[in-house]
Amino acid sequence: MRFLLIFIIAVASGCRESITDTGLENRGRLLVNSNPQNARIFLKGENTGRKTPYEFFNLQPGEYSVSLKLTGYKDTTIIVQISLGQLNSLDVELNFVN
């Protein structure tokens, strides 16, 4: 019984520390959708290697430039504000290249 109690306390302490240590409560999420889908996603000018639709987790709060690139469509860049602990959604209608 004593071992079980020590084990439960150790697990509970470990969980609390891992949540606090990662700072996840101070992060935001961003869901990026496009029409049509499969556009390459760039955050702050850097290729993320992801395509729409995609949800980013653990983003620092602040302003992000989100660029979407898809062959046959105009590159599109939008500025979004990431908020603490919130899911921010971005839905983008891509336009054909003329």
N, C-alpha and C positions, 0 to 999 in steps of 0.2 A: 504494500500500500504506500509506504514511504517513497519507494522508487517511482511509482506512478505519479505521485504528487510532484516530485522533483521534475519528472519528465514534462508534465503539463505546464509547470511554471517556466521551464526552459523554452519550450515551444512558444508559449504566449509571449515571453520576453523577446525571443528572436523575431517573431512576426512584427511586433510593435517597432522594434529597432529598424527592421528592413524598410518599413513604410516611412518612418521618419527620416532615415538616412538617405533614401532616394529622392526625397523632396517631391514626390509625385503629387502631393496636395497643392503644390505651387506650380503646376503645369496645366497646359490646355491641350485640346484635341482639335483636329481640323479634318473635316470630311470634304474631299474634292470630287465633284461629279462634272461630267461634260456630256454634251450632246453634239456629235457622236462621241461614244466612249473610246477608250484606248489611247487617249492623248498622253504624251509624256509630260510628267510633272517636274517643274523646277521650282525650288524654294530659295529665295534670296539669290537667284542667278545660278544655282548649282543643281545639276541633274540629280534627282533623287533615285533614279533607276526604277521608279514606279510609274504606273499608268492608271488613268481614271477608269472606274471609281476606286478611290483609295482613302483610307483613314489614317492620319498621322497621330501618334500618341506622344505624350511627354514633351510637348513643345514649350519652350520658355514663353511667358507672356510678352507681348509686344507686337510690333508691326512687321508683317511679312509680305514680300512680293511673291505672288504665285503666278508662274508662267506655264501655259499649256501649249504644246506643239504637236501638230498632227499633219502629216503629208496631205496636201490638197486644201488645207485650211490656213487662215491667217493665224500667226502666233498671237496669243492673247495674254496680257499681263494684268493682274488685278491685285490691289493692295488690300490685305485683310488684317484685322486686329484680333490677335489671339488673347483670350481672357482666361483668368485663373479658373481651373476646375470646370470649364465649360466646353461643350462641343460646339464648334463653329462650323457652319456649313457653307460651301461655296458651290453653286450650280452655274455652269457657264455654257452658253450656246455659242458654239464655234461657227465662224463665217467662212464660206468658200473663198479661195483666192480668186480674184478676177482675172 
